[in-house]
């Protein structure tokens, strides 16, 4: 038993309409617009539904964008309110750290000055003795 083949419809047979290539109708009485009208008509509800979905998505995006702008404005306003106190706190921290560094440097300088003074006191008798000897040596030479 022969099986039906997809290509059977293009085998040489008599075609309607005026003479044309074998297996291909020479005229299109209905036309592509009429043939496709049913397909497009069946898609009309899908197209309208898609348009409605796109429009709803556009409105939703605008609402979310407005909410994001409002939230951003609130964050900026809060930052402006707290920026002065934050700057002041940072200034106080830097000032306190500088004061601690200054106090440490002053203590180190005072300790070094005391050490130099003590060394000078220890060397003073020897220096006085050298000066007296130098003066006496000058006095004897004159």
JOFENKA-V774814 format. One record per residue. N is the residue number from 0. RES is the residue in one letter. BURIAL is # if it has 9 or more other C-alpha atoms within 8 Angstrom, else .. D_CENTER is the distance of its C-alpha to the mean C-alpha in Angstrom with 2 decimals. Layout:
n={N;N}
res={RES;RES}
burial={BURIAL;BURIAL}
d_center={D_CENTER;D_CENTER}
This chain:
n={0;1;2;3;4;5;6;7;8;9;10;11;12;13;14;15;16;17;18;19;20;21;22;23;24;25;26;27;28;29;30;31;32;33;34;35;36;37;38;39;40;41;42;43;44;45;46;47;48;49;50;51;52;53;54;55;56;57;58;59;60;61;62;63;64;65;66;67;68;69;70;71;72;73;74;75;76;77;78;79;80;81;82;83;84;85;86;87;88;89;90;91;92;93;94;95;96;97;98;99;100;101;102;103;104;105;106;107;108;109;110;111;112;113;114;115;116;117;118;119;120;121;122;123;124;125;126;127;128;129;130;131;132;133;134;135;136;137;138;139;140;141}
res={X;X;X;X;X;X;X;X;X;X;X;X;X;X;X;X;X;X;X;X;X;X;X;X;X;X;X;X;X;X;X;X;X;X;X;X;X;X;X;X;X;X;X;X;X;X;X;X;X;X;X;X;X;X;X;X;X;X;X;X;X;X;X;X;X;X;X;X;X;X;X;X;X;X;X;X;X;X;X;X;X;X;X;X;X;X;X;X;X;X;X;X;X;X;X;X;X;X;X;X;X;X;X;X;X;X;X;X;X;X;X;X;X;X;X;X;X;X;X;X;X;X;X;X;X;X;X;X;X;X;X;X;X;X;X;X;X;X;X;X;X;X}
burial={.;.;.;.;.;.;.;.;.;#;.;.;.;.;#;.;.;.;.;.;.;#;#;.;#;#;.;.;.;.;.;.;.;.;#;.;.;.;.;.;.;.;.;.;.;.;.;.;.;.;.;.;.;.;.;.;.;.;.;.;.;.;.;.;.;.;.;.;.;.;.;.;.;.;.;.;.;.;.;.;.;.;.;.;.;.;.;.;.;.;.;.;.;.;.;.;.;.;.;.;.;.;.;.;.;.;.;.;.;.;.;.;.;.;.;.;.;.;.;.;.;.;.;.;.;.;.;.;.;.;.;.;.;.;.;.;.;.;.;.;.;.}
d_center={72.94;70.56;66.92;65.00;62.54;59.63;61.06;64.46;63.57;63.38;66.78;69.57;70.89;72.05;69.24;69.45;69.61;70.82;70.88;67.54;66.13;67.40;65.33;63.12;64.27;65.09;64.26;61.59;63.42;60.64;57.83;54.16;53.19;55.62;54.64;50.91;51.46;51.96;48.78;46.72;48.52;47.60;43.91;43.99;43.09;40.14;38.93;39.37;37.62;34.66;34.58;34.71;31.88;29.70;30.63;29.94;26.51;25.83;27.05;25.06;21.81;22.84;23.64;20.33;18.51;20.90;20.31;16.51;17.24;19.81;17.66;14.99;18.02;19.41;16.43;16.56;20.34;20.31;18.08;20.59;23.42;22.33;20.99;24.60;25.71;22.73;23.56;27.19;26.67;24.78;27.62;30.21;28.74;28.77;32.23;33.56;32.32;33.95;37.12;37.35;36.96;39.57;41.95;41.69;42.41;45.33;46.84;46.58;48.18;50.93;51.68;51.94;54.15;56.39;56.69;57.69;60.16;61.69;62.07;63.74;66.13;67.07;67.82;69.61;73.11;73.02;71.82;74.56;77.09;76.09;76.30;79.74;80.99;79.74;81.47;84.67;84.61;84.34;87.11;89.40;88.87;89.77}
